[in-house]
Amino acid sequence: MDEAYDGLITDATIKGTAVSPQAGIFALGTASHSYVEFAVRSGMEERGFVSAIASLREPRTTMGGVNLVAGFRPELWRAVAGDSSPRGVEGFNHDVVGPGDYRMPAKQNDAVLWISGSEYDVVFDVARQAIAALEPLAQVADETSSWPYHHDRDLTGFIDGSENPSLIDAPEIALIPEGSPGAGGSILLLQKWTHDAAAWESQPIPAQEKVIGRTKVDSVELQDRPKDSHAARTDQDQFGKIFRRNMPFGTVTDHGTMFVGFSSEQRRLVAMLENMAGKADGMRDRLTYFARATTGSYYFVPSLQDLRRFASAGA
């Protein structure tokens, strides 16, 4: 996690734009998270489903409030919103395959609600209300709850998000610019990674640091980082910057990292995953020997203006 942030990203924050993103993308400092993915029921109209999600309202309270971010399978949003959809963006429709039949599985669903807040009881209540409201149209395909670990570390014990941009720079990296279809929206990569804790913890700290490519205590990049280290295989100077909101998830015996990555361009996210899998050069990210992707979806997170066009009157 990064420093607490209790304001809202508004159109005035994004230079040269007249659109507002869904503010929860940038609402740092929240301690409790719920990711609920939905599959539209057979025979249900996609436009009605989008309208139902657009009509949800997060509570506006001064204490214990939540942030609600809604994203849609790119093909579904394009079918409903037309010109408000970014060109060329696709769902996670195929496994990412590497050497030795290594795979990151495609588990694309139709929509996601990411609900975050300071207390889990409020997040829990809002998630239940949202599921109940959408139940006639869609069923829950996957649900994950997350929480921070030692302020800003993932469950490997390393600091997560060292390369994240500041909140000043994040909108330019995460949001589609004004004048482009889908302006003010963002492309979200959502993946659940489970950790092999026993294998990881059996490694001495110097070996762990070579896997990550950074020091464990203070996240300083190794001068001689291995080419197959996680830092090297996901080098944002090579693939382009993204804005990450990763969180730990799970229980003591079954846990891992929820990868939550936002970008204005899908190609950055795709290229990083393919490089982690060693698709082009046969060299897998060393971290993938200790963490396994079990889900994978791309969602388009539209701007508030585009989303509100579909809200039911009086909702």
C-alpha positions in Angstrom: 0.0 0.0 0.0 1.0 3.6 -0.5 0.4 6.6 1.6 -3.2 7.2 2.6 -5.2 9.3 0.2 -8.7 10.5 1.3 -9.5 12.9 -1.6 -11.0 12.2 -5.0 -9.3 12.3 -8.4 -11.4 14.8 -10.4 -11.4 16.1 -13.9 -9.4 19.1 -12.7 -6.6 16.7 -11.6 -6.1 15.3 -15.1 -4.3 17.8 -17.3 -6.2 18.7 -20.5 -9.2 16.5 -19.9 -12.8 17.1 -19.2 -13.7 13.7 -17.9 -13.6 12.1 -14.5 -12.3 8.6 -13.8 -13.8 6.3 -11.3 -12.2 7.7 -8.2 -11.6 4.4 -6.4 -8.8 3.6 -8.9 -6.6 6.2 -7.1 -8.0 6.0 -3.6 -4.9 4.8 -1.8 -4.7 3.8 1.8 -7.7 1.6 2.0 -7.3 -1.4 4.3 -10.0 -3.8 3.1 -10.8 -4.9 -0.4 -13.3 -7.2 -2.1 -13.1 -8.2 -5.8 -16.4 -9.7 -7.1 -16.4 -11.0 -10.7 -19.7 -11.7 -12.5 -20.9 -13.8 -15.4 -24.1 -12.6 -17.1 -26.9 -15.2 -16.9 -27.9 -16.9 -20.1 -30.5 -15.0 -22.0 -30.0 -11.7 -20.1 -29.5 -8.5 -22.1 -26.0 -7.0 -21.7 -27.3 -3.4 -21.8 -29.6 -4.2 -18.9 -26.6 -5.6 -17.0 -24.5 -2.6 -17.6 -27.4 -0.3 -16.5 -27.8 -2.3 -13.3 -24.1 -1.9 -12.4 -24.1 1.8 -13.4 -27.0 2.4 -11.1 -25.2 1.1 -8.0 -24.2 3.8 -5.6 -21.4 3.6 -3.0 -22.4 5.1 0.3 -21.3 8.7 0.9 -20.3 8.8 4.5 -17.6 10.7 6.4 -16.5 7.6 8.3 -16.2 4.1 7.1 -17.1 4.9 3.5 -16.2 2.8 0.5 -14.9 3.1 -3.0 -16.6 1.2 -5.8 -14.9 0.6 -9.1 -16.8 -1.2 -12.0 -15.1 -2.8 -15.0 -16.5 -4.7 -17.9 -15.3 -7.4 -20.3 -14.0 -5.2 -23.2 -16.2 -6.9 -25.8 -19.3 -6.5 -23.6 -18.7 -2.8 -23.1 -18.0 -2.3 -26.8 -21.3 -4.0 -27.7 -23.2 -1.7 -25.4 -21.3 1.6 -25.5 -20.0 1.6 -29.1 -17.9 4.7 -29.6 -17.1 5.1 -25.9 -15.0 1.9 -26.1 -11.3 2.0 -26.7 -10.2 0.4 -30.0 -8.4 -2.9 -30.1 -8.9 -3.8 -26.4 -9.8 -7.5 -25.8 -10.6 -9.8 -23.0 -8.1 -12.3 -21.5 -9.4 -14.8 -24.0 -6.4 -17.1 -24.4 -3.8 -18.6 -22.0 -0.4 -16.9 -22.0 1.9 -19.9 -22.9 5.6 -20.2 -22.2 8.3 -22.9 -22.5 7.5 -26.3 -21.1 3.8 -25.7 -21.5 3.9 -23.1 -18.8 0.6 -21.2 -18.7 -1.1 -18.2 -17.2 -4.8 -19.2 -17.5 -7.5 -17.1 -19.2 -10.4 -16.9 -16.8 -12.3 -14.0 -18.4 -15.5 -12.9 -16.8 -18.1 -10.3 -17.8 -17.7 -7.7 -15.1 -15.9 -6.9 -11.9 -16.8 -4.8 -8.9 -13.8 -3.7 -6.8 -15.0 -2.5 -3.4 -12.5 -1.0 -1.0 -12.7 0.9 2.3 -11.2 1.5 5.7 -13.1 -1.3 7.5 -14.0 -4.8 6.2 -17.5 -4.8 7.7 -18.6 -1.9 5.5 -16.9 -3.5 2.4 -18.7 -6.8 3.3 -22.1 -5.1 3.5 -21.7 -3.2 0.3 -20.5 -6.3 -1.6 -23.5 -8.2 -0.3 -25.9 -5.5 -1.4 -24.3 -5.3 -4.9 -24.5 -9.1 -5.4 -28.2 -9.1 -4.3 -29.0 -6.2 -6.7 -27.3 -8.0 -9.7 -28.5 -11.5 -8.8 -31.4 -11.5 -11.3 -29.0 -10.7 -14.2 -25.6 -12.3 -13.3 -24.1 -14.8 -11.0 -20.9 -14.5 -9.0 -18.1 -16.1 -10.9 -15.3 -15.4 -8.5 -14.9 -13.5 -5.2 -11.7 -12.6 -3.3 -11.1 -10.5 -0.2 -7.8 -8.7 0.4 -6.0 -6.8 3.1 -2.6 -5.1 3.6 0.4 -6.9 5.0 3.0 -5.0 7.0 1.9 -1.7 5.4 3.3 -2.1 1.9 4.6 -5.6 1.5 3.2 -8.6 -0.3 3.3 -12.1 1.2 6.8 -12.8 -0.1 7.9 -10.2 2.5 9.1 -7.8 -0.3 7.8 -4.2 -0.8 5.2 -4.3 -3.6 4.8 -1.4 -6.0 8.2 0.1 -5.8 8.0 1.4 -9.4 4.5 2.9 -8.9 4.1 6.5 -10.1 3.0 9.2 -7.7 -0.7 10.2 -7.7 0.3 13.3 -9.7 1.6 11.1 -12.5 -0.7 8.1 -12.2 -3.7 9.5 -14.2 -1.5 10.1 -17.2 -0.2 6.5 -17.1 -3.5 4.8 -16.2 -6.2 6.8 -18.1 -7.0 6.9 -21.7 -6.3 10.5 -22.9 -8.9 13.1 -23.9 -9.9 12.8 -27.6 -9.6 9.1 -27.7 -12.5 6.6 -27.5 -13.0 5.7 -23.9 -11.3 8.8 -22.6 -11.0 8.9 -18.8 -11.3 5.1 -18.7 -8.6 2.6 -17.9 -7.7 -1.0 -18.9 -7.5 -3.2 -15.8 -5.5 -6.5 -15.6 -6.8 -8.6 -12.7 -5.0 -11.8 -11.8 -4.9 -14.0 -8.7 -1.5 -15.5 -7.9 -1.1 -18.2 -5.2 2.2 -18.5 -3.4 4.1 -21.7 -2.7 5.0 -20.5 0.8 7.0 -23.5 1.8 9.2 -23.4 -1.3 9.7 -19.6 -1.0 10.5 -19.6 2.7 13.0 -22.4 2.2 15.1 -19.9 0.2 17.7 -17.8 2.1 17.2 -14.1 1.8 20.0 -13.5 -0.8 18.4 -16.1 -3.1 15.0 -14.5 -2.6 16.5 -11.1 -3.6 17.9 -12.6 -6.8 14.4 -13.9 -7.6 12.9 -10.5 -7.1 15.8 -8.4 -8.3 15.6 -6.1 -5.3 16.8 -6.1 -1.7 14.2 -7.4 0.7 14.5 -4.7 3.5 14.4 -1.5 1.5 13.6 -2.6 -2.1 16.8 -1.3 -3.7 17.3 -2.7 -7.2 20.2 -5.1 -7.4 23.1 -3.8 -9.5 23.7 -7.3 -10.8 20.0 -8.4 -11.0 19.6 -11.6 -12.9 18.0 -11.4 -16.3 15.3 -13.7 -15.2 14.5 -11.8 -12.0 11.0 -10.4 -11.6 12.3 -6.8 -11.7 14.1 -7.5 -15.0 11.2 -9.5 -16.7 8.7 -6.7 -15.8 10.9 -3.7 -16.4 8.6 -0.8 -16.9 11.3 1.2 -18.6 11.1 -1.4 -21.3 7.4 -2.1 -21.5 5.9 1.2 -20.3 4.6 2.4 -17.0 1.5 1.0 -15.3 -0.3 1.9 -12.1 -0.5 -1.0 -9.6 -2.9 -1.6 -6.7 -1.8 -5.1 -5.7 -3.1 -6.6 -2.5 -2.4 -9.8 -0.5 -5.3 -12.3 -0.2 -6.2 -15.6 1.3 -5.7 -17.6 4.5 -2.6 -18.8 6.4 -2.5 -22.1 4.4 -3.7 -20.7 1.0 -2.6 -17.2 0.1 -1.0 -15.0 -2.5 -1.2 -11.7 -4.4 -4.1 -10.1 -6.2 -2.5 -8.3 -9.1 -4.4 -5.2 -9.9 -2.8 -3.2 -12.8 -4.1 -0.2 -14.6 -2.9 1.2 -17.9 -4.0 3.5 -20.7 -2.7 0.9 -23.2 -3.4 -2.8 -23.1 -0.2 -3.6 -24.9 2.0 -2.7 -21.9 0.1 -5.3 -19.7 0.2 -8.0 -22.4 3.9 -7.5 -23.1 4.8 -7.8 -19.4 2.8 -11.1 -19.0 4.3 -12.6 -22.2 7.8 -11.7 -21.0 7.2 -13.2 -17.6 6.1 -16.4 -19.3 9.2 -16.3 -21.6 7.1 -16.4 -24.7 9.7 -14.8 -27.0 13.0 -15.9 -25.5 12.2 -19.0 -23.5 13.3 -17.3 -20.2 10.6 -17.4 -17.5 10.4 -15.0 -14.7 12.0 -16.7 -11.8 9.2 -15.7 -9.5 6.8 -17.9 -11.5 8.5 -20.9 -9.9 7.2 -19.8 -6.5 3.9 -18.1 -7.5 1.2 -19.5 -9.8 -1.5 -17.5 -11.7 -4.9 -19.1 -11.2 -7.1 -16.4 -12.8 -6.7 -13.8 -15.5 -9.1 -11.1 -16.8 -8.9 -7.8 -18.6 -11.6 -5.3 -17.9 -12.4 -1.8 -19.2 -13.1 0.6 -16.4 -15.1 3.5 -18.1 -15.1 7.1 -17.0 -17.9 8.3 -14.6 -19.5 10.2 -17.5 -19.6 7.1 -19.8 -20.8 4.9 -17.0 -23.5 7.2 -15.8 -25.1 7.3 -19.3 -26.4 3.9 -18.5 -27.7 4.5 -15.0 -31.4 4.0 -14.6 -33.4 7.1 -14.0 -34.0 7.7 -10.3 -31.5 5.0 -9.2 
